[in-house]
Amino acid sequence: MEGDPGQLGHRLFEYCLQVPANRIGSKTFSPDQLKVIQEVITLTVFDVFSTFYFGDKLHWNHFAAFGCLGRRVFYVSQVLDLG
């Protein structure tokens, strides 16, 4: 393992958060639901960061994308009985 102790400490911290979250999440959510949750969190954090740090403005297409994500969350959370 290469790197300074600060990087190693950061990696250990991330690992300590990631493994319990994966174990807890896999008991509650399906893999599809976990992926959608991950996408929503990632895109929300990115939009907030780009708005406040870079000063970008949110446009109509950002809100349309959030609407599509909202529909995806709804459809993935529904249990369909196709039989």
MARLUMLO-38534 format. One record per residue: residue in three letters; chain; z, y, x of N, C-alpha, C in turn. Coordinates in nm, 2 decimals, always signed. Example, Ala and Ser with C-alpha at 12.3 -4.5 7.8 and 13.67 -1.06 7.14 Angstrom:
2
<rec><type>ALA</type><mol>A</mol><n_Z>+0.78</n_Z><n_Y>-0.57</n_Y><n_X>+1.32</n_X><ca_Z>+0.78</ca_Z><ca_Y>-0.45</ca_Y><ca_X>+1.23</ca_X><c_Z>+0.78</c_Z><c_Y>-0.33</c_Y><c_X>+1.32</c_X></rec>
<rec><type>SER</type><mol>A</mol><n_Z>+0.71</n_Z><n_Y>-0.22</n_Y><n_X>+1.28</n_X><ca_Z>+0.71</ca_Z><ca_Y>-0.11</ca_Y><ca_X>+1.37</ca_X><c_Z>+0.79</c_Z><c_Y>+0.00</c_Y><c_X>+1.29</c_X></rec>
// end
This chain:
83
<rec><type>MET</type><mol>A</mol><n_Z>+0.00</n_Z><n_Y>-0.12</n_Y><n_X>+0.08</n_X><ca_Z>+0.00</ca_Z><ca_Y>+0.00</ca_Y><ca_X>+0.00</ca_X><c_Z>+0.00</c_Z><c_Y>+0.12</c_Y><c_X>+0.09</c_X></rec>
<rec><type>GLU</type><mol>A</mol><n_Z>-0.09</n_Z><n_Y>+0.21</n_Y><n_X>+0.06</n_X><ca_Z>-0.10</ca_Z><ca_Y>+0.33</ca_Y><ca_X>+0.14</ca_X><c_Z>-0.05</c_Z><c_Y>+0.45</c_Y><c_X>+0.06</c_X></rec>
<rec><type>GLY</type><mol>A</mol><n_Z>-0.02</n_Z><n_Y>+0.56</n_Y><n_X>+0.13</n_X><ca_Z>+0.02</ca_Z><ca_Y>+0.68</ca_Y><ca_X>+0.06</ca_X><c_Z>+0.16</c_Z><c_Y>+0.72</c_Y><c_X>+0.10</c_X></rec>
<rec><type>ASP</type><mol>A</mol><n_Z>+0.19</n_Z><n_Y>+0.84</n_Y><n_X>+0.06</n_X><ca_Z>+0.32</ca_Z><ca_Y>+0.89</ca_Y><ca_X>+0.10</ca_X><c_Z>+0.42</c_Z><c_Y>+0.85</c_Y><c_X>-0.01</c_X></rec>
<rec><type>PRO</type><mol>A</mol><n_Z>+0.55</n_Z><n_Y>+0.86</n_Y><n_X>+0.01</n_X><ca_Z>+0.65</ca_Z><ca_Y>+0.81</ca_Y><ca_X>-0.08</ca_X><c_Z>+0.64</c_Z><c_Y>+0.88</c_Y><c_X>-0.22</c_X></rec>
<rec><type>GLY</type><mol>A</mol><n_Z>+0.59</n_Z><n_Y>+1.01</n_Y><n_X>-0.22</n_X><ca_Z>+0.58</ca_Z><ca_Y>+1.07</ca_Y><ca_X>-0.35</ca_X><c_Z>+0.48</c_Z><c_Y>+1.01</c_Y><c_X>-0.44</c_X></rec>
<rec><type>GLN</type><mol>A</mol><n_Z>+0.37</n_Z><n_Y>+0.96</n_Y><n_X>-0.38</n_X><ca_Z>+0.26</ca_Z><ca_Y>+0.89</ca_Y><ca_X>-0.45</ca_X><c_Z>+0.32</c_Z><c_Y>+0.76</c_Y><c_X>-0.50</c_X></rec>
<rec><type>LEU</type><mol>A</mol><n_Z>+0.39</n_Z><n_Y>+0.69</n_Y><n_X>-0.41</n_X><ca_Z>+0.45</ca_Z><ca_Y>+0.56</ca_Y><ca_X>-0.45</ca_X><c_Z>+0.55</c_Z><c_Y>+0.57</c_Y><c_X>-0.56</c_X></rec>
<rec><type>GLY</type><mol>A</mol><n_Z>+0.63</n_Z><n_Y>+0.68</n_Y><n_X>-0.56</n_X><ca_Z>+0.72</ca_Z><ca_Y>+0.70</ca_Y><ca_X>-0.67</ca_X><c_Z>+0.65</c_Z><c_Y>+0.73</c_Y><c_X>-0.80</c_X></rec>
<rec><type>HIS</type><mol>A</mol><n_Z>+0.54</n_Z><n_Y>+0.81</n_Y><n_X>-0.79</n_X><ca_Z>+0.47</ca_Z><ca_Y>+0.84</ca_Y><ca_X>-0.91</ca_X><c_Z>+0.41</c_Z><c_Y>+0.71</c_Y><c_X>-0.97</c_X></rec>
<rec><type>ARG</type><mol>A</mol><n_Z>+0.35</n_Z><n_Y>+0.63</n_Y><n_X>-0.88</n_X><ca_Z>+0.30</ca_Z><ca_Y>+0.50</ca_Y><ca_X>-0.93</ca_X><c_Z>+0.40</c_Z><c_Y>+0.41</c_Y><c_X>-1.00</c_X></rec>
<rec><type>LEU</type><mol>A</mol><n_Z>+0.52</n_Z><n_Y>+0.40</n_Y><n_X>-0.94</n_X><ca_Z>+0.63</ca_Z><ca_Y>+0.32</ca_Y><ca_X>-0.99</ca_X><c_Z>+0.67</c_Z><c_Y>+0.38</c_Y><c_X>-1.13</c_X></rec>
<rec><type>PHE</type><mol>A</mol><n_Z>+0.68</n_Z><n_Y>+0.51</n_Y><n_X>-1.14</n_X><ca_Z>+0.72</ca_Z><ca_Y>+0.57</ca_Y><ca_X>-1.26</ca_X><c_Z>+0.62</c_Z><c_Y>+0.54</c_Y><c_X>-1.37</c_X></rec>
<rec><type>GLU</type><mol>A</mol><n_Z>+0.49</n_Z><n_Y>+0.55</n_Y><n_X>-1.34</n_X><ca_Z>+0.39</ca_Z><ca_Y>+0.52</ca_Y><ca_X>-1.44</ca_X><c_Z>+0.39</c_Z><c_Y>+0.37</c_Y><c_X>-1.48</c_X></rec>
<rec><type>TYR</type><mol>A</mol><n_Z>+0.41</n_Z><n_Y>+0.28</n_Y><n_X>-1.38</n_X><ca_Z>+0.42</ca_Z><ca_Y>+0.14</ca_Y><ca_X>-1.41</ca_X><c_Z>+0.54</c_Z><c_Y>+0.11</c_Y><c_X>-1.50</c_X></rec>
<rec><type>CYS</type><mol>A</mol><n_Z>+0.65</n_Z><n_Y>+0.17</n_Y><n_X>-1.47</n_X><ca_Z>+0.77</ca_Z><ca_Y>+0.15</ca_Y><ca_X>-1.55</ca_X><c_Z>+0.75</c_Z><c_Y>+0.19</c_Y><c_X>-1.70</c_X></rec>
<rec><type>LEU</type><mol>A</mol><n_Z>+0.67</n_Z><n_Y>+0.30</n_Y><n_X>-1.72</n_X><ca_Z>+0.64</ca_Z><ca_Y>+0.34</ca_Y><ca_X>-1.86</ca_X><c_Z>+0.54</c_Z><c_Y>+0.25</c_Y><c_X>-1.92</c_X></rec>
<rec><type>GLN</type><mol>A</mol><n_Z>+0.44</n_Z><n_Y>+0.21</n_Y><n_X>-1.84</n_X><ca_Z>+0.32</ca_Z><ca_Y>+0.14</ca_Y><ca_X>-1.90</ca_X><c_Z>+0.36</c_Z><c_Y>+0.00</c_Y><c_X>-1.95</c_X></rec>
<rec><type>VAL</type><mol>A</mol><n_Z>+0.43</n_Z><n_Y>-0.08</n_Y><n_X>-1.87</n_X><ca_Z>+0.45</ca_Z><ca_Y>-0.22</ca_Y><ca_X>-1.90</ca_X><c_Z>+0.53</c_Z><c_Y>-0.23</c_Y><c_X>-2.03</c_X></rec>
<rec><type>PRO</type><mol>A</mol><n_Z>+0.65</n_Z><n_Y>-0.16</n_Y><n_X>-2.05</n_X><ca_Z>+0.72</ca_Z><ca_Y>-0.17</ca_Y><ca_X>-2.17</ca_X><c_Z>+0.64</c_Z><c_Y>-0.12</c_Y><c_X>-2.29</c_X></rec>
<rec><type>ALA</type><mol>A</mol><n_Z>+0.56</n_Z><n_Y>-0.01</n_Y><n_X>-2.27</n_X><ca_Z>+0.48</ca_Z><ca_Y>+0.04</ca_Y><ca_X>-2.38</ca_X><c_Z>+0.37</c_Z><c_Y>-0.07</c_Y><c_X>-2.42</c_X></rec>
<rec><type>ASN</type><mol>A</mol><n_Z>+0.31</n_Z><n_Y>-0.14</n_Y><n_X>-2.33</n_X><ca_Z>+0.22</ca_Z><ca_Y>-0.24</ca_Y><ca_X>-2.36</ca_X><c_Z>+0.28</c_Z><c_Y>-0.35</c_Y><c_X>-2.44</c_X></rec>
<rec><type>ARG</type><mol>A</mol><n_Z>+0.40</n_Z><n_Y>-0.39</n_Y><n_X>-2.40</n_X><ca_Z>+0.47</ca_Z><ca_Y>-0.50</ca_Y><ca_X>-2.46</ca_X><c_Z>+0.51</c_Z><c_Y>-0.46</c_Y><c_X>-2.60</c_X></rec>
<rec><type>ILE</type><mol>A</mol><n_Z>+0.56</n_Z><n_Y>-0.34</n_Y><n_X>-2.62</n_X><ca_Z>+0.61</ca_Z><ca_Y>-0.30</ca_Y><ca_X>-2.75</ca_X><c_Z>+0.49</c_Z><c_Y>-0.28</c_Y><c_X>-2.84</c_X></rec>
<rec><type>GLY</type><mol>A</mol><n_Z>+0.38</n_Z><n_Y>-0.21</n_Y><n_X>-2.79</n_X><ca_Z>+0.27</ca_Z><ca_Y>-0.18</ca_Y><ca_X>-2.87</ca_X><c_Z>+0.19</c_Z><c_Y>-0.31</c_Y><c_X>-2.91</c_X></rec>
<rec><type>SER</type><mol>A</mol><n_Z>+0.19</n_Z><n_Y>-0.41</n_Y><n_X>-2.83</n_X><ca_Z>+0.11</ca_Z><ca_Y>-0.53</ca_Y><ca_X>-2.86</ca_X><c_Z>+0.18</c_Z><c_Y>-0.61</c_Y><c_X>-2.98</c_X></rec>
<rec><type>LYS</type><mol>A</mol><n_Z>+0.31</n_Z><n_Y>-0.59</n_Y><n_X>-3.00</n_X><ca_Z>+0.38</ca_Z><ca_Y>-0.65</ca_Y><ca_X>-3.11</ca_X><c_Z>+0.36</c_Z><c_Y>-0.58</c_Y><c_X>-3.24</c_X></rec>
<rec><type>THR</type><mol>A</mol><n_Z>+0.33</n_Z><n_Y>-0.45</n_Y><n_X>-3.23</n_X><ca_Z>+0.32</ca_Z><ca_Y>-0.37</ca_Y><ca_X>-3.35</ca_X><c_Z>+0.17</c_Z><c_Y>-0.35</c_Y><c_X>-3.40</c_X></rec>
<rec><type>PHE</type><mol>A</mol><n_Z>+0.09</n_Z><n_Y>-0.32</n_Y><n_X>-3.30</n_X><ca_Z>-0.05</ca_Z><ca_Y>-0.28</ca_Y><ca_X>-3.32</ca_X><c_Z>-0.15</c_Z><c_Y>-0.38</c_Y><c_X>-3.27</c_X></rec>
<rec><type>SER</type><mol>A</mol><n_Z>-0.27</n_Z><n_Y>-0.39</n_Y><n_X>-3.34</n_X><ca_Z>-0.37</ca_Z><ca_Y>-0.47</ca_Y><ca_X>-3.29</ca_X><c_Z>-0.44</c_Z><c_Y>-0.40</c_Y><c_X>-3.17</c_X></rec>
<rec><type>PRO</type><mol>A</mol><n_Z>-0.52</n_Z><n_Y>-0.47</n_Y><n_X>-3.09</n_X><ca_Z>-0.59</ca_Z><ca_Y>-0.41</ca_Y><ca_X>-2.98</ca_X><c_Z>-0.68</c_Z><c_Y>-0.29</c_Y><c_X>-3.02</c_X></rec>
<rec><type>ASP</type><mol>A</mol><n_Z>-0.75</n_Z><n_Y>-0.31</n_Y><n_X>-3.14</n_X><ca_Z>-0.83</ca_Z><ca_Y>-0.20</ca_Y><ca_X>-3.19</ca_X><c_Z>-0.75</c_Z><c_Y>-0.08</c_Y><c_X>-3.22</c_X></rec>
<rec><type>GLN</type><mol>A</mol><n_Z>-0.63</n_Z><n_Y>-0.10</n_Y><n_X>-3.28</n_X><ca_Z>-0.55</ca_Z><ca_Y>+0.02</ca_Y><ca_X>-3.31</ca_X><c_Z>-0.50</c_Z><c_Y>+0.09</c_Y><c_X>-3.19</c_X></rec>
<rec><type>LEU</type><mol>A</mol><n_Z>-0.46</n_Z><n_Y>+0.01</n_Y><n_X>-3.09</n_X><ca_Z>-0.41</ca_Z><ca_Y>+0.06</ca_Y><ca_X>-2.96</ca_X><c_Z>-0.52</c_Z><c_Y>+0.15</c_Y><c_X>-2.89</c_X></rec>
<rec><type>LYS</type><mol>A</mol><n_Z>-0.64</n_Z><n_Y>+0.10</n_Y><n_X>-2.90</n_X><ca_Z>-0.76</ca_Z><ca_Y>+0.17</ca_Y><ca_X>-2.84</ca_X><c_Z>-0.78</c_Z><c_Y>+0.30</c_Y><c_X>-2.91</c_X></rec>
<rec><type>VAL</type><mol>A</mol><n_Z>-0.78</n_Z><n_Y>+0.30</n_Y><n_X>-3.04</n_X><ca_Z>-0.80</ca_Z><ca_Y>+0.43</ca_Y><ca_X>-3.11</ca_X><c_Z>-0.68</c_Z><c_Y>+0.53</c_Y><c_X>-3.09</c_X></rec>
<rec><type>ILE</type><mol>A</mol><n_Z>-0.56</n_Z><n_Y>+0.48</n_Y><n_X>-3.08</n_X><ca_Z>-0.45</ca_Z><ca_Y>+0.56</ca_Y><ca_X>-3.05</ca_X><c_Z>-0.47</c_Z><c_Y>+0.63</c_Y><c_X>-2.91</c_X></rec>
<rec><type>GLN</type><mol>A</mol><n_Z>-0.51</n_Z><n_Y>+0.55</n_Y><n_X>-2.82</n_X><ca_Z>-0.53</ca_Z><ca_Y>+0.60</ca_Y><ca_X>-2.68</ca_X><c_Z>-0.64</c_Z><c_Y>+0.71</c_Y><c_X>-2.68</c_X></rec>
<rec><type>GLU</type><mol>A</mol><n_Z>-0.75</n_Z><n_Y>+0.69</n_Y><n_X>-2.75</n_X><ca_Z>-0.85</ca_Z><ca_Y>+0.78</ca_Y><ca_X>-2.76</ca_X><c_Z>-0.81</c_Z><c_Y>+0.91</c_Y><c_X>-2.82</c_X></rec>
<rec><type>VAL</type><mol>A</mol><n_Z>-0.74</n_Z><n_Y>+0.90</n_Y><n_X>-2.93</n_X><ca_Z>-0.69</ca_Z><ca_Y>+1.02</ca_Y><ca_X>-3.00</ca_X><c_Z>-0.60</c_Z><c_Y>+1.10</c_Y><c_X>-2.91</c_X></rec>
<rec><type>ILE</type><mol>A</mol><n_Z>-0.50</n_Z><n_Y>+1.04</n_Y><n_X>-2.84</n_X><ca_Z>-0.41</ca_Z><ca_Y>+1.11</ca_Y><ca_X>-2.75</ca_X><c_Z>-0.48</c_Z><c_Y>+1.17</c_Y><c_X>-2.64</c_X></rec>
<rec><type>THR</type><mol>A</mol><n_Z>-0.58</n_Z><n_Y>+1.10</n_Y><n_X>-2.58</n_X><ca_Z>-0.65</ca_Z><ca_Y>+1.15</ca_Y><ca_X>-2.46</ca_X><c_Z>-0.73</c_Z><c_Y>+1.27</c_Y><c_X>-2.50</c_X></rec>
<rec><type>LEU</type><mol>A</mol><n_Z>-0.81</n_Z><n_Y>+1.27</n_Y><n_X>-2.61</n_X><ca_Z>-0.89</ca_Z><ca_Y>+1.38</ca_Y><ca_X>-2.65</ca_X><c_Z>-0.81</c_Z><c_Y>+1.50</c_Y><c_X>-2.69</c_X></rec>
<rec><type>THR</type><mol>A</mol><n_Z>-0.70</n_Z><n_Y>+1.47</n_Y><n_X>-2.76</n_X><ca_Z>-0.61</ca_Z><ca_Y>+1.58</ca_Y><ca_X>-2.80</ca_X><c_Z>-0.55</c_Z><c_Y>+1.66</c_Y><c_X>-2.68</c_X></rec>
<rec><type>VAL</type><mol>A</mol><n_Z>-0.50</n_Z><n_Y>+1.58</n_Y><n_X>-2.59</n_X><ca_Z>-0.44</ca_Z><ca_Y>+1.64</ca_Y><ca_X>-2.47</ca_X><c_Z>-0.55</c_Z><c_Y>+1.72</c_Y><c_X>-2.39</c_X></rec>
<rec><type>PHE</type><mol>A</mol><n_Z>-0.67</n_Z><n_Y>+1.66</n_Y><n_X>-2.38</n_X><ca_Z>-0.78</ca_Z><ca_Y>+1.73</ca_Y><ca_X>-2.31</ca_X><c_Z>-0.81</c_Z><c_Y>+1.86</c_Y><c_X>-2.38</c_X></rec>
<rec><type>ASP</type><mol>A</mol><n_Z>-0.82</n_Z><n_Y>+1.86</n_Y><n_X>-2.51</n_X><ca_Z>-0.86</ca_Z><ca_Y>+1.98</ca_Y><ca_X>-2.58</ca_X><c_Z>-0.75</c_Z><c_Y>+2.09</c_Y><c_X>-2.56</c_X></rec>
<rec><type>VAL</type><mol>A</mol><n_Z>-0.63</n_Z><n_Y>+2.05</n_Y><n_X>-2.57</n_X><ca_Z>-0.52</ca_Z><ca_Y>+2.15</ca_Y><ca_X>-2.56</ca_X><c_Z>-0.52</c_Z><c_Y>+2.20</c_Y><c_X>-2.42</c_X></rec>
<rec><type>PHE</type><mol>A</mol><n_Z>-0.54</n_Z><n_Y>+2.11</n_Y><n_X>-2.32</n_X><ca_Z>-0.54</ca_Z><ca_Y>+2.16</ca_Y><ca_X>-2.18</ca_X><c_Z>-0.66</c_Z><c_Y>+2.25</c_Y><c_X>-2.15</c_X></rec>
<rec><type>SER</type><mol>A</mol><n_Z>-0.77</n_Z><n_Y>+2.21</n_Y><n_X>-2.20</n_X><ca_Z>-0.89</ca_Z><ca_Y>+2.30</ca_Y><ca_X>-2.17</ca_X><c_Z>-0.88</c_Z><c_Y>+2.43</c_Y><c_X>-2.24</c_X></rec>
<rec><type>THR</type><mol>A</mol><n_Z>-0.81</n_Z><n_Y>+2.43</n_Y><n_X>-2.36</n_X><ca_Z>-0.80</ca_Z><ca_Y>+2.56</ca_Y><ca_X>-2.43</ca_X><c_Z>-0.70</c_Z><c_Y>+2.65</c_Y><c_X>-2.36</c_X></rec>
<rec><type>PHE</type><mol>A</mol><n_Z>-0.59</n_Z><n_Y>+2.60</n_Y><n_X>-2.32</n_X><ca_Z>-0.48</ca_Z><ca_Y>+2.69</ca_Y><ca_X>-2.26</ca_X><c_Z>-0.50</c_Z><c_Y>+2.71</c_Y><c_X>-2.11</c_X></rec>
<rec><type>TYR</type><mol>A</mol><n_Z>-0.55</n_Z><n_Y>+2.61</n_Y><n_X>-2.04</n_X><ca_Z>-0.56</ca_Z><ca_Y>+2.63</ca_Y><ca_X>-1.89</ca_X><c_Z>-0.69</c_Z><c_Y>+2.70</c_Y><c_X>-1.85</c_X></rec>
<rec><type>PHE</type><mol>A</mol><n_Z>-0.80</n_Z><n_Y>+2.65</n_Y><n_X>-1.91</n_X><ca_Z>-0.93</ca_Z><ca_Y>+2.71</ca_Y><ca_X>-1.88</ca_X><c_Z>-0.98</c_Z><c_Y>+2.82</c_Y><c_X>-1.97</c_X></rec>
<rec><type>GLY</type><mol>A</mol><n_Z>-0.91</n_Z><n_Y>+2.84</n_Y><n_X>-2.08</n_X><ca_Z>-0.94</ca_Z><ca_Y>+2.94</ca_Y><ca_X>-2.17</ca_X><c_Z>-1.06</c_Z><c_Y>+2.91</c_Y><c_X>-2.26</c_X></rec>
<rec><type>ASP</type><mol>A</mol><n_Z>-1.10</n_Z><n_Y>+2.79</n_Y><n_X>-2.27</n_X><ca_Z>-1.21</ca_Z><ca_Y>+2.75</ca_Y><ca_X>-2.36</ca_X><c_Z>-1.18</c_Z><c_Y>+2.77</c_Y><c_X>-2.51</c_X></rec>
<rec><type>LYS</type><mol>A</mol><n_Z>-1.28</n_Z><n_Y>+2.80</n_Y><n_X>-2.58</n_X><ca_Z>-1.26</ca_Z><ca_Y>+2.82</ca_Y><ca_X>-2.73</ca_X><c_Z>-1.30</c_Z><c_Y>+2.69</c_Y><c_X>-2.80</c_X></rec>
<rec><type>LEU</type><mol>A</mol><n_Z>-1.22</n_Z><n_Y>+2.66</n_Y><n_X>-2.90</n_X><ca_Z>-1.26</ca_Z><ca_Y>+2.54</ca_Y><ca_X>-2.99</ca_X><c_Z>-1.37</c_Z><c_Y>+2.59</c_Y><c_X>-3.08</c_X></rec>
<rec><type>HIS</type><mol>A</mol><n_Z>-1.47</n_Z><n_Y>+2.51</n_Y><n_X>-3.10</n_X><ca_Z>-1.59</ca_Z><ca_Y>+2.54</ca_Y><ca_X>-3.18</ca_X><c_Z>-1.59</c_Z><c_Y>+2.44</c_Y><c_X>-3.30</c_X></rec>
<rec><type>TRP</type><mol>A</mol><n_Z>-1.69</n_Z><n_Y>+2.45</n_Y><n_X>-3.39</n_X><ca_Z>-1.69</ca_Z><ca_Y>+2.37</ca_Y><ca_X>-3.50</ca_X><c_Z>-1.71</c_Z><c_Y>+2.22</c_Y><c_X>-3.47</c_X></rec>
<rec><type>ASN</type><mol>A</mol><n_Z>-1.79</n_Z><n_Y>+2.20</n_Y><n_X>-3.36</n_X><ca_Z>-1.81</ca_Z><ca_Y>+2.06</ca_Y><ca_X>-3.32</ca_X><c_Z>-1.68</c_Z><c_Y>+1.99</c_Y><c_X>-3.27</c_X></rec>
<rec><type>HIS</type><mol>A</mol><n_Z>-1.59</n_Z><n_Y>+2.06</n_Y><n_X>-3.22</n_X><ca_Z>-1.46</ca_Z><ca_Y>+2.00</ca_Y><ca_X>-3.18</ca_X><c_Z>-1.39</c_Z><c_Y>+1.95</c_Y><c_X>-3.31</c_X></rec>
<rec><type>PHE</type><mol>A</mol><n_Z>-1.39</n_Z><n_Y>+2.04</n_Y><n_X>-3.41</n_X><ca_Z>-1.32</ca_Z><ca_Y>+2.00</ca_Y><ca_X>-3.53</ca_X><c_Z>-1.39</c_Z><c_Y>+1.89</c_Y><c_X>-3.61</c_X></rec>
<rec><type>ALA</type><mol>A</mol><n_Z>-1.53</n_Z><n_Y>+1.88</n_Y><n_X>-3.60</n_X><ca_Z>-1.60</ca_Z><ca_Y>+1.77</ca_Y><ca_X>-3.65</ca_X><c_Z>-1.57</c_Z><c_Y>+1.64</c_Y><c_X>-3.58</c_X></rec>
<rec><type>ALA</type><mol>A</mol><n_Z>-1.55</n_Z><n_Y>+1.65</n_Y><n_X>-3.45</n_X><ca_Z>-1.51</ca_Z><ca_Y>+1.53</ca_Y><ca_X>-3.37</ca_X><c_Z>-1.37</c_Z><c_Y>+1.48</c_Y><c_X>-3.41</c_X></rec>
<rec><type>PHE</type><mol>A</mol><n_Z>-1.28</n_Z><n_Y>+1.58</n_Y><n_X>-3.43</n_X><ca_Z>-1.15</ca_Z><ca_Y>+1.54</ca_Y><ca_X>-3.47</ca_X><c_Z>-1.15</c_Z><c_Y>+1.48</c_Y><c_X>-3.61</c_X></rec>
<rec><type>GLY</type><mol>A</mol><n_Z>-1.24</n_Z><n_Y>+1.52</n_Y><n_X>-3.70</n_X><ca_Z>-1.26</ca_Z><ca_Y>+1.46</ca_Y><ca_X>-3.83</ca_X><c_Z>-1.31</c_Z><c_Y>+1.32</c_Y><c_X>-3.82</c_X></rec>
<rec><type>CYS</type><mol>A</mol><n_Z>-1.40</n_Z><n_Y>+1.30</n_Y><n_X>-3.73</n_X><ca_Z>-1.45</ca_Z><ca_Y>+1.16</ca_Y><ca_X>-3.70</ca_X><c_Z>-1.34</c_Z><c_Y>+1.07</c_Y><c_X>-3.65</c_X></rec>
<rec><type>LEU</type><mol>A</mol><n_Z>-1.26</n_Z><n_Y>+1.12</n_Y><n_X>-3.56</n_X><ca_Z>-1.15</ca_Z><ca_Y>+1.05</ca_Y><ca_X>-3.51</ca_X><c_Z>-1.05</c_Z><c_Y>+1.01</c_Y><c_X>-3.62</c_X></rec>
<rec><type>GLY</type><mol>A</mol><n_Z>-1.03</n_Z><n_Y>+1.11</n_Y><n_X>-3.71</n_X><ca_Z>-0.94</ca_Z><ca_Y>+1.09</ca_Y><ca_X>-3.82</ca_X><c_Z>-0.99</c_Z><c_Y>+0.98</c_Y><c_X>-3.91</c_X></rec>
<rec><type>ARG</type><mol>A</mol><n_Z>-1.12</n_Z><n_Y>+0.98</n_Y><n_X>-3.94</n_X><ca_Z>-1.18</ca_Z><ca_Y>+0.87</ca_Y><ca_X>-4.02</ca_X><c_Z>-1.16</c_Z><c_Y>+0.74</c_Y><c_X>-3.95</c_X></rec>
<rec><type>ARG</type><mol>A</mol><n_Z>-1.18</n_Z><n_Y>+0.74</n_Y><n_X>-3.82</n_X><ca_Z>-1.17</ca_Z><ca_Y>+0.61</ca_Y><ca_X>-3.74</ca_X><c_Z>-1.03</c_Z><c_Y>+0.56</c_Y><c_X>-3.75</c_X></rec>
<rec><type>VAL</type><mol>A</mol><n_Z>-0.93</n_Z><n_Y>+0.64</n_Y><n_X>-3.73</n_X><ca_Z>-0.79</ca_Z><ca_Y>+0.60</ca_Y><ca_X>-3.74</ca_X><c_Z>-0.77</c_Z><c_Y>+0.54</c_Y><c_X>-3.88</c_X></rec>
<rec><type>PHE</type><mol>A</mol><n_Z>-0.82</n_Z><n_Y>+0.60</n_Y><n_X>-3.99</n_X><ca_Z>-0.80</ca_Z><ca_Y>+0.55</ca_Y><ca_X>-4.12</ca_X><c_Z>-0.87</c_Z><c_Y>+0.41</c_Y><c_X>-4.14</c_X></rec>
<rec><type>TYR</type><mol>A</mol><n_Z>-0.99</n_Z><n_Y>+0.40</n_Y><n_X>-4.09</n_X><ca_Z>-1.06</ca_Z><ca_Y>+0.27</ca_Y><ca_X>-4.11</ca_X><c_Z>-1.00</c_Z><c_Y>+0.16</c_Y><c_X>-4.03</c_X></rec>
<rec><type>VAL</type><mol>A</mol><n_Z>-0.96</n_Z><n_Y>+0.19</n_Y><n_X>-3.91</n_X><ca_Z>-0.90</ca_Z><ca_Y>+0.09</ca_Y><ca_X>-3.82</ca_X><c_Z>-0.77</c_Z><c_Y>+0.04</c_Y><c_X>-3.88</c_X></rec>
<rec><type>SER</type><mol>A</mol><n_Z>-0.69</n_Z><n_Y>+0.13</n_Y><n_X>-3.94</n_X><ca_Z>-0.56</ca_Z><ca_Y>+0.10</ca_Y><ca_X>-3.99</ca_X><c_Z>-0.57</c_Z><c_Y>+0.02</c_Y><c_X>-4.12</c_X></rec>
<rec><type>GLN</type><mol>A</mol><n_Z>-0.68</n_Z><n_Y>+0.02</n_Y><n_X>-4.19</n_X><ca_Z>-0.69</ca_Z><ca_Y>-0.05</ca_Y><ca_X>-4.31</ca_X><c_Z>-0.72</c_Z><c_Y>-0.20</c_Y><c_X>-4.29</c_X></rec>
<rec><type>VAL</type><mol>A</mol><n_Z>-0.66</n_Z><n_Y>-0.28</n_Y><n_X>-4.37</n_X><ca_Z>-0.68</ca_Z><ca_Y>-0.43</ca_Y><ca_X>-4.36</ca_X><c_Z>-0.78</c_Z><c_Y>-0.47</c_Y><c_X>-4.47</c_X></rec>
<rec><type>LEU</type><mol>A</mol><n_Z>-0.90</n_Z><n_Y>-0.52</n_Y><n_X>-4.43</n_X><ca_Z>-1.00</ca_Z><ca_Y>-0.55</ca_Y><ca_X>-4.52</ca_X><c_Z>-1.00</c_Z><c_Y>-0.70</c_Y><c_X>-4.55</c_X></rec>
<rec><type>ASP</type><mol>A</mol><n_Z>-1.01</n_Z><n_Y>-0.73</n_Y><n_X>-4.68</n_X><ca_Z>-1.02</ca_Z><ca_Y>-0.87</ca_Y><ca_X>-4.72</ca_X><c_Z>-1.16</c_Z><c_Y>-0.90</c_Y><c_X>-4.76</c_X></rec>
<rec><type>LEU</type><mol>A</mol><n_Z>-1.24</n_Z><n_Y>-0.96</n_Y><n_X>-4.67</n_X><ca_Z>-1.38</ca_Z><ca_Y>-0.98</ca_Y><ca_X>-4.69</ca_X><c_Z>-1.41</c_Z><c_Y>-1.12</c_Y><c_X>-4.75</c_X></rec>
<rec><type>GLY</type><mol>A</mol><n_Z>-1.30</n_Z><n_Y>-1.20</n_Y><n_X>-4.76</n_X><ca_Z>-1.32</ca_Z><ca_Y>-1.34</ca_Y><ca_X>-4.81</ca_X><c_Z>-1.31</c_Z><c_Y>-1.36</c_Y><c_X>-4.95</c_X></rec>
// end
